[in-house]
Amino acid sequence: MQIQEFQRRIEEIYFARDSARGLAGTHMWFCEEVGELTRALRRGQQHELEGEFADVLAWLATLASIAGVDLEAAARKKYEAGCPRCHAAPCSCN
């Protein structure tokens, strides 16, 4: 699945509810999911990581949709040429 396809799928599932909650409220849910991912990483809960990464990505996609940002286009614009600062891959910045 491409990033844009994923973002559209998350919109189909959650956009009405998340946009009604608003950017600030939805951001709070995103932060909670990042906290859950952090906890799983710190505790070495390998069996939890896949789901937690997926949840963080889904909430990020929702935030982007509410803000009117196409995640795939934004990622391409910023990182397609490599590091945004030195334009190398891998990064050669000091």
C-alpha positions, 0 to 999 in steps of 0.5 A: 500500500502506498502512503497516499492509499493508506491516508485515504483508507484512514480517511474512509474509516475515521475522518468524520469522527476525527475532524469533528474532534478537531486538530487539537483533540486528535493531536492528543490521541496521536501523542497518546499512541506515540507514548504507547509505542515508546513504552513498547520500545522501552520494555522490549515488547517486540510482539506489540511493536507492529501494532503500535507503529501502525497506530502511530502511522494511522493517527499521523495520517489523520492529523495530516488529512485534517490539516489538508496535507498529502503525506506522500507528496510532503515526504517526496518533496522533502526527502526524495533528493536525500537529506534535506540539508546535504542532499546525500543518501546516506546523510553526510551532514556533520 
